[in-house]
């Protein structure tokens, strides 16, 4: 099967950023910030992006470009005879399915709010009422999955790359406009203070672990999502430089999301620690109480739909590439079969608050928390750890010299030899340490 290629460097950057930018930035990042100390969490999160996220993304791009394969085949192209690194490729594919098992549902929620504001039916929106309506959840889930795989049934340049380019440009423009509008609201400065000024007394292991998991989640690192786009790009640019570009775009959207939400919350006296419902309950209340709120709400949730959907089609492209390399199917046949599997697995989350009751942790937990725990707490950090060890181990893995040669091919920021201790020791030790601490302190009740 001939390897498809992206049409431009801009397409690669925006497509990779589109995979990274989504619900992790605009849905999860604000409520994680609200529950973990505001500015203190933001500071630790940014540090995690630089110390852990940048090396891990460079590693994943390098494996993808060197192998020219999807996660299920990339290790087999690079590992030495007899090695078993390729088992992580299968785990990475499963991780992408687990991610879509709840991510597509959340995207459907966002689409529902957008349509409600667009059609003037936003007055009686309620997050609880929405998630407990089985017909609504399944209907919007179906729209998201069908639309995503319809786009992916075309070749990558005319389908995925073209659509994501337009969505990402529109997303970045809308973010700036809405952030300026929110910061100008009365008492908005208090929200900015909570959000941007760190209270160092609030930094503890719980906050640090949450920041690490959020960094990996928002960058989609550890389950091959970035590797697949590395396999679609040529060798004109070095991969650490491209990683910086993607992370900067991703962080910009996350920071802008907080600048939209927190000033608006404090302006109207709303709870910044509202959890997963923060985006929906808070922003609906904000827009319904302001002049021209229907217009601003429509624009806001349009942006949210762009952000979430860009990740859905990017991760589903990863899944589709894995399935096609395992089966040899055409893009259209693979899209039909893979889309069906994604839809069926996501039904657990779509019906988890109404029909398929399941409480894996606390009494109010459901399938969404279960899938998020599998992906965010386990597969992403452990996957990033495995990929890093594969690249830095000269005896048991691909090896440092091979990794550096691939990462540094082309123009741009290079991986230097003085960085080797960061990749070889700092990243693995920090990830293992925080992972263990996170499990020990996880609220299992």
Secondary structure as GFF3:
##gff-version 3
##sequence-region A 1 445
A	DSSP	alpha_helix	9	20	.	.	.	ID=ss1
A	DSSP	alpha_helix	23	23	.	.	.	ID=ss2
A	DSSP	pi_helix	24	28	.	.	.	ID=ss3
A	DSSP	alpha_helix	29	35	.	.	.	ID=ss4
A	DSSP	alpha_helix	39	48	.	.	.	ID=ss5
A	DSSP	pi_helix	49	53	.	.	.	ID=ss6
A	DSSP	alpha_helix	54	67	.	.	.	ID=ss7
A	DSSP	alpha_helix	71	78	.	.	.	ID=ss8
A	DSSP	alpha_helix	87	118	.	.	.	ID=ss9
A	DSSP	alpha_helix	127	131	.	.	.	ID=ss10
A	DSSP	alpha_helix	134	152	.	.	.	ID=ss11
A	DSSP	pi_helix	157	161	.	.	.	ID=ss12
A	DSSP	alpha_helix	162	183	.	.	.	ID=ss13
A	DSSP	alpha_helix	188	196	.	.	.	ID=ss14
A	DSSP	three_ten_helix	200	202	.	.	.	ID=ss15
A	DSSP	alpha_helix	205	219	.	.	.	ID=ss16
A	DSSP	alpha_helix	225	230	.	.	.	ID=ss17
A	DSSP	alpha_helix	239	267	.	.	.	ID=ss18
A	DSSP	three_ten_helix	275	277	.	.	.	ID=ss19
A	DSSP	pi_helix	278	282	.	.	.	ID=ss20
A	DSSP	alpha_helix	283	288	.	.	.	ID=ss21
A	DSSP	alpha_helix	293	327	.	.	.	ID=ss22
A	DSSP	alpha_helix	331	350	.	.	.	ID=ss23
A	DSSP	alpha_helix	367	372	.	.	.	ID=ss24
A	DSSP	pi_helix	373	379	.	.	.	ID=ss25
A	DSSP	alpha_helix	380	392	.	.	.	ID=ss26
A	DSSP	alpha_helix	400	407	.	.	.	ID=ss27
A	DSSP	three_ten_helix	417	419	.	.	.	ID=ss28
A	DSSP	alpha_helix	420	421	.	.	.	ID=ss29
A	DSSP	pi_helix	422	426	.	.	.	ID=ss30
A	DSSP	alpha_helix	427	440	.	.	.	ID=ss31
###
